[in-house]
């Protein structure tokens, strides 16, 4: 058996990234993809309803979400499309390092040296390197400009888990969106109606270090929204004065953990062979011509 530890793979264009933008470009242009991390979209990330997604190999399903003031229709799940595209790329041999990337370095003469989590070394000689995300990368003359941070607060609901709402929206960047989802904690079954929640905020660096924008203050704001919606805590026996009615405990929620995602834009000194691609997913989708090659055939087989 030949030793591949010193083998160099020659590729026309190599794509780096784990965002939906990177996945989409790799799929639509049939280019090998290096997943430098695994950051999937959240379950509450959706495309707008009616958006053209016909280039993707998936049946598009739209969802109805019940809110405080209205019901809205959202488009396909970004998480579902991300997972589908990565699966198709993997089955076509276009994710050579799978999810095993530990570190990468861009070296001279258009060479990318990659080390996996199990200490294997892969080398790629590229004509063009297209970078969407720079995590776990070295050897690049670049800087990151961070605007606001996307802050995701995961909240456990202890009392007030049963109601009809799917989401709340506010006009503020702090607790801008609240999404309710079937609780996955111990005791919650598949058909269980009990819901936990997640809140999404968009904060500056200064706000991140300000207690008034902490998960504690997020809790207070969410409680106010839930009470405004008429959500009640768990039942607490019959009303003594009116046996036809019930008493209810107060709503009780507890912050579980907070995730902070930097909204980064990478820049670099122009090089003919390295492209920092800062386009949004819709621009990548619209500007890419669907490649009718082997990947396209595999995708149709996998999704029929």
NORKA-V738135 format. One record per pair of residues at least 12 apart in sequence whose ideal C-beta (glycine too) atoms are under 8 Angstrom apart, sorted by sequence separation. I is the first residue (numbers start at 1). J is the second residue. If there is no record, write none. Layout:
i: {I:I}
j: {J:J}
This chain:
i: {62:103:111:112:167:182:183:184:201:235:236:266:49:62:101:102:111:166:167:182:183:235:236:265:62:63:101:102:111:112:166:181:182:234:235:60:61:101:102:110:111:165:180:181:233:234:13:15:17:60:61:100:101:109:110:180:181:232:233:14:15:16:17:18:46:97:100:110:112:163:180:181:201:233:13:14:15:16:17:18:58:100:179:233:12:13:15:17:18:97:110:178:179:199:232:233:11:14:16:18:19:100:178:179:231:11:18:20:178:179:53:58:161:177:178:53:58:106:177:199:49:51:175:176:227:49:50:51:56:97:148:175:176:197:226:48:49:58:96:157:175:176:28:47:48:57:156:174:226:46:47:53:56:57:96:173:223:27:46:47:56:156:173:174:46:173:223:46:47:57:106:162:222:45:46:104:105:106:107:161:162:163:45:103:104:105:106:161:162:174:43:45:47:102:103:104:105:106:161:219:101:103:161:219:41:43:219:41:42:157:218:41:157:40:157:174:216:156:157:215:41:155:40:154:155:40:155:174:175:215:154:155:174:178:153:152:153:175:152:153:174:175:178:152:153:151:150:151:175:35:150:151:150:151:208:149:148:149:148:149:170:33:148:149:197:151:168:20:27:23:26:146:149:35:20:24:27:33:34:38:168:202:20:23:27:30:32:33:34:35:153:23:26:31:32:34:35:155:30:32:35:37:155:165:36:153:23:35:160:163:165:34:155:26:36:163:34:160:160:160:161:159:160:159:34:34:9:16:34:159:159:160:32:159:160:159:160:157:158:157:158:37:157:158:36:68:156:14:36:37:66:67:155:156:31:36:37:66:67:155:156:36:66:67:68:155:156:36:65:66:67:68:154:155:65:67:153:154:8:154:154:25:153:154:152:25:151:152:151:152:151:152:14:22:42:150:151:21:22:149:150:14:149:9:11:13:16:19:149:150:9:10:11:12:13:14:16:17:19:149:5:8:9:10:11:12:13:14:15:16:17:18:148:5:7:8:9:10:11:12:13:14:16:17:146:147:6:8:13:15:16:18:146:16:144:146:147:145:146:144:145:16:144:145:144:145:44:143:142:143:142:143:142:141:140:141:134:44:140:142:44:131:43:44:43:131:129:131:128:129:130:131:132:127:128:129:131:126:128:130:44:42:44:68:68:68:110:106:94:92:92:89:92:88:91:88:88:91:88:87:88:84:39:55:51:53:55:55:57:57:57:59:57:58:57:25:22:21:28:24:28:21:21:25:29:21:24:28:29:20:24:28:30:19:28:29:21:25:28:30:24:30:30:30:27}
j: {74:115:123:124:179:194:195:196:213:247:248:278:62:75:114:115:124:179:180:195:196:248:249:278:76:77:115:116:125:126:180:195:196:248:249:75:76:116:117:125:126:180:195:196:248:249:29:31:33:76:77:116:117:125:126:196:197:248:249:31:32:33:34:35:63:114:117:127:129:180:197:198:218:250:31:32:33:34:35:36:76:118:197:251:31:32:34:36:37:116:129:197:198:218:251:252:31:34:36:38:39:120:198:199:251:32:39:41:199:200:75:80:183:199:200:76:81:129:200:222:73:75:199:200:251:74:75:76:81:122:173:200:201:222:251:74:75:84:122:183:201:202:55:74:75:84:183:201:253:74:75:81:84:85:124:201:251:56:75:76:85:185:202:203:76:203:253:77:78:88:137:193:253:77:78:136:137:138:139:193:194:195:78:136:137:138:139:194:195:207:77:79:81:136:137:138:139:140:195:253:136:138:196:254:77:79:255:78:79:194:255:79:195:79:196:213:255:196:197:255:82:196:82:196:197:83:198:217:218:258:198:199:218:222:198:198:199:221:199:200:221:222:225:200:201:200:200:201:225:86:201:202:202:203:260:202:202:203:203:204:225:89:204:205:253:208:225:78:85:82:85:205:208:95:81:85:88:94:95:99:229:263:82:85:89:92:94:95:96:97:215:86:89:94:95:97:98:218:94:96:99:101:219:229:101:218:89:101:226:229:231:101:222:94:104:231:104:231:232:233:234:233:234:234:112:114:96:104:124:249:250:251:124:251:252:252:253:251:252:252:253:133:253:254:133:165:253:112:134:135:164:165:253:254:130:135:136:165:166:254:255:136:166:167:168:255:256:137:166:167:168:169:255:256:167:169:255:256:111:257:258:130:258:259:258:132:258:259:259:260:260:261:124:132:152:260:261:132:133:260:261:126:261:122:124:126:129:132:262:263:123:124:125:126:127:128:130:131:133:263:120:123:124:125:126:127:128:129:130:131:132:133:263:121:123:124:125:126:127:128:129:130:132:133:262:263:123:125:130:132:133:135:263:134:262:264:265:264:265:264:265:137:265:266:266:267:167:266:266:267:267:268:268:268:268:269:266:177:274:276:179:266:179:181:181:274:273:275:273:274:275:276:277:273:274:275:277:273:275:277:198:198:200:225:228:229:273:274:295:294:295:295:298:295:298:298:299:302:302:302:303:303:261:285:282:285:288:290:296:299:300:303:302:303:303:277:277:277:284:281:285:279:280:284:288:281:284:288:289:281:285:289:291:281:290:291:284:288:291:293:288:294:295:296:295}
